[in-house]
Amino acid sequence: MHLNTIQPVYFSPTRTSGKIVHAIAEGMNIPVNKEIELTYPTANQEITIRDTLAIIGVPTYAGRVAPTALERLKHLHGDSTPAVLVVLYGNRDYEDALIELRDWAKAQGFIPVAGGAFIGEHSYSTAEMPTAAGRPDAADTEIARNFGKTIILKLKEFNQPDEIPPLHVKGNFPYKENNPKTPATPSTVYELCTQCQYCIEICPTEAIELKEEIESAPETCIKCCACVKECPNGARIFNTPFTEFLFKNFHDRKEPETFI
Ligand SMILES: Cc1cc2nc3c(=O)[nH]c(=O)nc-3n(C[C@H](O)[C@H](O)[C@H](O)COP(=O)(O)O)c2cc1C
C-alpha cells in the first residue's frame, strides 16, 4: 500500500499523547499533515479523514479512553482509512482504553492497522511524589519511531486497507466501568497567581474563569491537570490522595507495548 501522507490526531491536555503521535509519524518518514487537535473545544463539525494514514492518540482515564476525547472523536470519520491507535497512560495501567479506541475506530470507518500503549508522566505526578516523571523520554520516543517504521513495512505487504487482517490488542469487553467523578478540582495558590489567564486559554473544557480569583468549575473540570502542569508560576495545584497512592504503588517503570 502506498501512502502519501500521515494525519496526526490527538486529544492531549498534558501533551504526552501528542508527543508520541508525532514520534510515530517521524519514524514513518512520510510527509505529515497539520494535526487535528481535539484538546480544545471544537466546532463539532463532522470531519472525514481519507487518502492518508491516521495516527490517533488519547490519554487513558480510569482505564478507559478519556471521556472528553471520545466525545470529540465521535465527529471524526474514516473512509476505510488505515489508522494507528495509541493510548498514553501514567504507569499504572491502560486496562480497556486501547481496545475501546480500536472499537471506536472500526465503528467510525477506520481500519485499525496497529495499536500502542505508551507511558506518559501521570497527570497527578508532583515533584515530591513523582509517577512516570518526564515520560515519554528519549527511550520511549525511540520505541515510538521504530514502531512507525515497522508499521510502514507492514503496510507495504498489502495493496488495499481492507486486506489488512483484524487488529488484536490487549483489553476486555465489556469495558471497565467508568468511576463516578470526584467533585474536587485543581485550586489556585493566590500568592503565586499573577492572573495572567494562561490557564483559561489552555483548559480543554473551558472550566476555568477569572472571578475575584482564578477558579475551576467542578461540573466541567475533567481534572486533566493541564493548568497545573503549564502554569508559568506554579500557582495551580491539585491535591488528591491519588498522587501518593500512585507514587507508592506504581513506581516500577513500565515499558510501551505495541500490537501489529
Ligand atoms: C482523570 C484521569 C484519570 C487517569 N487514569 C489513569 C489510569 O487509569 N491509568 C494510568 O496509568 N494513568 C491514568 N491517568 C494518567 C494519564 O493517562 C497520563 O498522565 C497521560 O500521559 C496523560 O495524557 P496527555 O498528556 O496526553 O494528557 C489519568 C489521568 C487523569 C487526569
The ligand as a MOL file (V3000), in Angstrom:
LIG
                    3D

  0  0  0     0  0            999 V3000
M  V30 BEGIN CTAB
M  V30 COUNTS 31 33 0 0 0
M  V30 BEGIN ATOM
M  V30 1 C -8.7720 11.7610 35.2880 0
M  V30 2 C -7.5190 10.9750 34.9820 0
M  V30 3 C -7.5400 9.5920 35.0410 0
M  V30 4 C -6.3800 8.8590 34.7570 0
M  V30 5 N -6.4390 7.4870 34.7860 0
M  V30 6 C -5.3160 6.7650 34.5460 0
M  V30 7 C -5.3510 5.3380 34.5910 0
M  V30 8 O -6.3940 4.7080 34.7500 0
M  V30 9 N -4.1700 4.6690 34.4410 0
M  V30 10 C -2.9830 5.3210 34.2650 0
M  V30 11 O -1.9520 4.6580 34.2240 0
M  V30 12 N -2.9450 6.6710 34.1280 0
M  V30 13 C -4.0650 7.4060 34.2600 0
M  V30 14 N -4.0310 8.7740 34.1260 0
M  V30 15 C -2.7940 9.4370 33.6750 0
M  V30 16 C -2.8010 9.7900 32.1940 0
M  V30 17 O -3.3180 8.7200 31.4260 0
M  V30 18 C -1.3900 10.1110 31.7250 0
M  V30 19 O -0.8250 11.1100 32.5200 0
M  V30 20 C -1.3340 10.5130 30.2610 0
M  V30 21 O 0.0300 10.5400 29.8820 0
M  V30 22 C -1.9510 11.8970 30.0010 0
M  V30 23 O -2.0050 12.1350 28.6130 0
M  V30 24 P -1.8660 13.6060 27.9580 0
M  V30 25 O -0.5160 14.1230 28.4030 0
M  V30 26 O -1.9100 13.3840 26.5070 0
M  V30 27 O -2.9600 14.4500 28.5140 0
M  V30 28 C -5.1700 9.5210 34.4090 0
M  V30 29 C -5.1660 10.9280 34.3530 0
M  V30 30 C -6.3290 11.6470 34.6260 0
M  V30 31 C -6.2760 13.1420 34.5190 0
M  V30 END ATOM
M  V30 BEGIN BOND
M  V30 1 1 1 2
M  V30 2 1 2 3
M  V30 3 2 2 30
M  V30 4 2 3 4
M  V30 5 1 4 5
M  V30 6 1 4 28
M  V30 7 2 5 6
M  V30 8 1 6 7
M  V30 9 1 6 13
M  V30 10 2 7 8
M  V30 11 1 7 9
M  V30 12 1 9 10
M  V30 13 2 10 11
M  V30 14 1 10 12
M  V30 15 2 12 13
M  V30 16 1 13 14
M  V30 17 1 14 15
M  V30 18 1 14 28
M  V30 19 1 15 16
M  V30 20 1 16 17
M  V30 21 1 16 18
M  V30 22 1 18 19
M  V30 23 1 18 20
M  V30 24 1 20 21
M  V30 25 1 20 22
M  V30 26 1 22 23
M  V30 27 1 23 24
M  V30 28 2 24 25
M  V30 29 1 24 26
M  V30 30 1 24 27
M  V30 31 2 28 29
M  V30 32 1 29 30
M  V30 33 1 30 31
M  V30 END BOND
M  V30 END CTAB
M  END
